[in-house]
Amino acid sequence: MQGLVQSMIDAGTQTQMCGMELTLQKIERFSTAGAVAFDNRERELPATEPVEFDSSGWASLAAGPYLVTFNEIVSIPRDAAGLARARSTLLRCGATLETALWDPGYRGRSQSLLVVYNPHGLRLRKDARLMQLLFLRLETAAEKVYAGRYQGENI
């Protein structure tokens, strides 16, 4: 797993038995609607507004959806893909992360959808460990690698 994740806060803590933990860099709330169609030319990402951390590094979130950006830069080689799962502590607090597949060739500081279901909300500290990224070795290297809009994002 060496070299697949850069900019880690503490590699010893974030390296787990089955993958690497990604940590919270920033939180945003959605302020407009998005649009998804078959043809990506009609895709429109929603506008967002930052959620500020207080002077102690905490953010208090009401129930609802948020866009989170991770601290770490992920680089997926041609012969691998990535899947992610929320940490169980996040689930036990009444929140989860919705994630997509990390394709072979993707490189970037990724984002995921944080959904707070707890009606009392959730407090998150900057750099909190939110999810574990698992790497799946492909039988053969991918013929095509990721070259979409999100390549190199947030770097």
C-alpha positions as CSV (number, residue, x, y, z in Angstrom):
1,M,0.0,0.0,0.0
2,Q,3.1,2.2,0.1
3,G,2.7,5.2,-2.3
4,L,-1.0,4.8,-2.8
5,V,-1.9,7.4,-0.2
6,Q,0.1,10.6,0.3
7,S,-0.2,13.5,2.7
8,M,-1.2,11.3,5.6
9,I,-1.3,12.9,9.1
10,D,0.1,9.8,10.8
11,A,0.8,6.8,8.6
12,G,1.2,4.5,11.6
13,T,-2.3,5.3,12.9
14,Q,-4.0,5.5,9.5
15,T,-2.6,2.2,8.2
16,Q,-5.1,-0.5,9.1
17,M,-5.3,-4.3,8.6
18,C,-7.3,-4.0,5.4
19,G,-6.6,-0.5,4.1
20,M,-5.8,3.1,4.8
21,E,-7.9,5.6,6.7
22,L,-8.7,9.0,5.2
23,T,-9.1,12.1,7.3
24,L,-11.3,15.2,7.2
25,Q,-9.8,18.4,5.6
26,K,-13.0,20.4,5.0
27,I,-16.8,20.3,5.1
28,E,-19.2,22.0,2.8
29,R,-23.0,22.3,2.7
30,F,-25.0,22.3,-0.5
31,S,-26.5,25.6,-1.6
32,T,-28.0,24.8,-5.0
33,A,-29.3,21.8,-7.0
34,G,-27.1,19.6,-9.1
35,A,-27.9,17.9,-12.5
36,V,-27.0,14.5,-13.7
37,A,-27.7,13.2,-17.3
38,F,-26.5,10.4,-19.5
39,D,-24.2,12.8,-21.3
40,N,-21.7,14.4,-19.0
41,R,-21.9,17.7,-21.0
42,E,-25.2,18.3,-19.1
43,R,-23.7,17.5,-15.7
44,E,-23.9,20.4,-13.3
45,L,-22.3,20.2,-9.8
46,P,-24.2,22.1,-7.0
47,A,-22.7,25.1,-5.4
48,T,-21.5,24.7,-1.9
49,E,-20.7,26.8,1.1
50,P,-18.0,26.1,3.7
51,V,-18.8,24.9,7.2
52,E,-16.3,26.6,9.5
53,F,-14.4,24.9,12.3
54,D,-14.5,26.7,15.6
55,S,-11.4,27.9,17.4
56,S,-10.9,24.4,18.9
57,G,-11.1,22.8,15.5
58,W,-14.7,21.4,15.8
59,A,-17.6,21.7,13.4
60,S,-21.2,21.2,14.6
61,L,-23.4,19.7,11.9
62,A,-27.2,19.5,11.9
63,A,-28.9,16.4,10.4
64,G,-28.5,16.5,6.6
65,P,-26.1,16.0,3.7
66,Y,-22.6,17.5,3.4
67,L,-19.7,17.3,1.0
68,V,-16.4,16.4,2.7
69,T,-12.9,16.6,1.3
70,F,-10.1,14.4,2.6
71,N,-6.6,15.5,3.5
72,E,-4.9,12.6,1.7
73,I,-4.0,12.4,-2.0
74,V,-4.9,8.9,-3.4
75,S,-3.1,7.4,-6.4
76,I,-4.6,4.2,-7.8
77,P,-2.3,2.2,-10.0
78,R,-3.4,0.5,-13.3
79,D,-3.7,-2.9,-11.6
80,A,-5.9,-1.8,-8.7
81,A,-9.2,-0.2,-7.7
82,G,-10.4,1.3,-4.5
83,L,-13.5,0.9,-2.4
84,A,-14.3,2.8,0.8
85,R,-16.4,2.2,3.9
86,A,-17.3,4.6,6.7
87,R,-15.5,3.9,10.0
88,S,-17.8,2.1,12.5
89,T,-17.5,5.0,15.0
90,L,-19.1,7.3,12.4
91,L,-21.9,4.9,12.0
92,R,-22.4,4.6,15.7
93,C,-22.8,8.3,15.9
94,G,-25.7,8.2,13.4
95,A,-23.8,9.3,10.3
96,T,-22.3,7.6,7.2
97,L,-20.3,8.3,4.1
98,E,-21.5,7.6,0.6
99,T,-18.6,6.9,-1.7
100,A,-17.9,5.9,-5.3
101,L,-15.4,3.5,-6.9
102,W,-11.8,4.8,-7.2
103,D,-10.9,3.7,-10.8
104,P,-7.5,2.5,-11.9
105,G,-5.4,5.6,-12.8
106,Y,-7.3,8.1,-10.5
107,R,-5.2,10.5,-8.6
108,G,-6.6,13.3,-6.4
109,R,-7.7,14.5,-3.0
110,S,-11.1,13.0,-3.1
111,Q,-14.5,14.0,-1.8
112,S,-17.5,12.0,-0.4
113,L,-21.0,12.6,0.7
114,L,-21.4,12.7,4.5
115,V,-25.0,12.1,5.6
116,V,-25.8,12.9,9.2
117,Y,-28.9,10.9,10.2
118,N,-28.8,11.6,13.9
119,P,-31.6,14.1,14.6
120,H,-29.3,15.7,17.3
121,G,-26.5,16.3,14.8
122,L,-22.8,15.4,14.8
123,R,-19.7,17.2,15.9
124,L,-16.5,16.5,13.8
125,R,-13.0,17.7,14.5
126,K,-10.7,18.7,11.7
127,D,-8.5,15.8,10.7
128,A,-11.0,13.2,12.1
129,R,-10.5,9.7,10.7
130,L,-13.7,9.2,8.7
131,M,-13.3,6.2,6.4
132,Q,-11.2,3.3,5.4
133,L,-10.1,2.9,1.8
134,L,-9.6,-0.7,0.6
135,F,-7.5,-1.5,-2.4
136,L,-8.5,-4.4,-4.7
137,R,-5.8,-5.9,-6.9
138,L,-7.1,-6.5,-10.4
139,E,-6.2,-9.7,-12.2
140,T,-4.5,-7.7,-15.0
141,A,-3.7,-4.1,-15.4
142,A,-6.6,-2.0,-16.8
143,E,-6.4,-1.3,-20.5
144,K,-7.9,2.2,-19.9
145,V,-7.3,4.4,-16.9
146,Y,-9.4,7.1,-15.4
147,A,-9.2,10.4,-17.3
148,G,-12.5,12.1,-16.2
149,R,-13.3,15.5,-14.8
150,Y,-12.1,14.6,-11.2
151,Q,-8.6,13.6,-12.2
152,G,-6.2,15.6,-10.1
153,E,-9.0,17.2,-8.1
154,N,-8.2,19.3,-5.0
155,I,-4.4,19.0,-5.4
